[in-house]
């Protein structure tokens, strides 16, 4: 078995590998060449495992997110699966730049969890998918004097991105994100971005979208919320709850009957607020981390 970098000609074989390895996973949507190409282009490093017959039997990638570097690992099911995963994991860890990497594993997959623990990863926290039914309007809580809720205006993208990134303490969004969301879903516009302002300045935002891939594959009518952000000096005033409620009502008015969002165990405020709005945990993943010394 050899390891080598990914090339464009590998794409069709990789689509088949991932669709076979991931089928049956929670809400899995099969890969297309276009979808996988876009994901791999965003990765900082991609390695493949090639067997003695020249077939792709595994994939590892590392990508940098606002919260750090995350590794994704996949190996063809079979007798050699463990060896493929071990070789790929050891190799891709060498490309880490920050000194710490994370993996996200299905909380019910005890075998996969045990594999990463055996390689020095430790369980850090849980990552949740939350779901709420849009069967009734959400009442908007009262806000402190001076705060106003409205939709984002088309000329406010720069300040919107700055507010979100400041709240997340990292590059959560980049300029051009509104155009990208519109390209993914033609129904999207700045009307879908709910914001709070104080004295004419944006201080918080919640983005509503359709869960377009899920809806297309599962013939559903589900919305999606995120990111949600409030500047530190304006937290504790109920803005997040009010904006989330307004976004839920916005989605309901457009014929969607369910909404999802994602958050993690380390954000108790988000968990408390969303549960108060009728969200429930639909699925759980475990976040595991490891300190590494990247060499490449």
C-alpha positions, -999 to 999 in steps of 0.1 A, spaced: 0 0 0 12 35 -9 1 69 2 0 98 -23 -17 132 -27 -51 135 -43 -54 145 -80 -84 155 -100 -85 121 -119 -91 103 -86 -125 121 -81 -149 95 -96 -133 66 -76 -134 87 -44 -171 94 -49 -178 57 -50 -155 50 -20 -172 77 2 -207 68 -8 -201 31 1 -183 38 34 -208 64 46 -241 49 35 -264 44 65 -249 74 84 -273 99 100 -289 119 72 -262 110 47 -266 126 13 -246 108 -14 -217 126 -28 -215 139 -64 -183 148 -81 -191 185 -78 -199 183 -41 -167 163 -33 -145 185 -55 -157 216 -36 -149 200 -2 -115 188 -13 -106 222 -27 -112 237 8 -89 212 25 -53 222 32 -40 187 26 -55 155 11 -39 121 11 -50 88 -5 -42 52 2 -36 31 -29 -36 -7 -27 -13 -31 -47 -39 -32 -75 -39 6 -79 -73 11 -63 -81 40 -39 -89 24 -6 -87 53 18 -88 91 21 -75 115 47 -78 153 47 -71 181 71 -89 214 68 -86 246 88 -118 260 103 -123 290 125 -121 268 155 -89 250 145 -77 221 123 -100 191 117 -91 157 102 -115 136 82 -107 99 77 -123 73 55 -112 38 46 -128 11 24 -146 -15 46 -128 -48 47 -100 -67 64 -74 -40 57 -95 -11 69 -77 -7 103 -43 -7 86 -54 19 60 -68 42 87 -37 39 108 -13 47 80 -35 76 67 -40 91 102 -3 91 110 6 107 77 -21 134 77 -12 145 112 22 156 99 4 184 80 -10 201 111 1 236 116 -16 246 149 -2 219 172 -37 205 179 -61 186 156 -97 174 161 -119 147 147 -157 144 149 -171 109 154 -207 96 156 -214 92 193 -229 58 187 -199 44 168 -180 28 197 -155 11 173 -145 44 157 -143 62 190 -121 34 204 -98 37 173 -91 73 178 -86 70 216 -61 42 209 -42 68 187 -39 93 215 -71 113 210 -91 124 240 -129 131 241 -133 169 244 -171 175 242 -203 167 223 -215 183 191 -253 183 186 -279 186 159 -310 203 173 -344 201 156 -376 221 162 -411 218 146 -424 250 130 -460 242 139 -468 275 156 -455 311 157 -429 319 183 -437 349 205 -409 375 204 -395 383 239 -393 420 249 -359 437 243 -341 464 263 -348 499 252 -331 510 220 -327 476 203 -344 470 170 -348 438 151 -349 438 113 -335 421 82 -300 427 68 -297 453 40 -277 444 8 -251 470 15 -243 457 50 -224 425 42 -190 438 53 -203 449 88 -223 416 91 -192 395 84 -173 416 109 -199 412 136 -200 374 132 -162 370 131 -158 392 162 -184 372 181 -167 339 171 -132 352 177 -121 338 144 -128 338 106 -163 322 107 -174 340 75 -157 357 45 -167 385 22 -188 371 -6 -207 347 16 -241 362 7 -235 356 -30 -224 320 -22 -256 313 -2 -277 328 -30 -259 306 -55 -266 275 -33 -303 285 -29 -318 310 -53 -346 318 -27 -320 332 -3 -316 370 0 -306 394 28 -342 392 40 -333 358 55 -306 373 77 -322 386 109 -302 413 127 -304 434 159 -292 470 159 -286 496 186 -284 533 175 -279 522 139 -251 498 146 -254 460 140 -247 441 172 -262 406 166 -274 383 138 -290 350 131 -290 336 95 -320 316 83 -317 294 52 -334 264 36 -317 231 43 -317 227 5 -295 195 1 -315 177 28 -348 189 13 -339 178 -22 -327 143 -12 -353 135 15 -383 155 0 -386 176 31 -394 212 40 -367 219 66 -350 252 74 -316 258 88 -303 284 113 -267 295 115 -244 311 122 -258 330 151 -237 357 167 -239 385 193 -211 409 201 -197 403 236 -208 436 250 -244 430 240 -248 395 254 -272 386 282 -299 409 268 -321 383 251 -310 392 215 -301 357 205 -335 343 216 -354 371 200 -335 368 167 -338 330 167 -376 332 173 -379 358 145 -359 336 122 -381 306 130 -412 326 122 -396 338 90 -390 302 79 -425 291 89 -441 319 69 -423 306 38 -439 271 42 -411 253 60 -423 229 87 -391 221 106 -358 237 114 -323 224 124 -292 240 138 -259 228 153 -242 237 185 -218 221 210 -217 211 246 -194 241 254 -221 266 246 -246 262 274 -263 295 266 -272 283 231 -285 250 244 -307 268 270 -321 293 246 -328 268 218 -345 243 242 -367 272 254 -378 276 218 -387 240 213 -355 225 200 -345 190 210 -313 171 204 -318 150 173 -282 136 170 -249 137 188 -213 134 177 -182 134 199 -153 159 193 -119 143 201 -86 162 201 -49 155 201 -18 175 204 5 168 174 38 180 160 33 187 124 65 182 104 55 192 68 
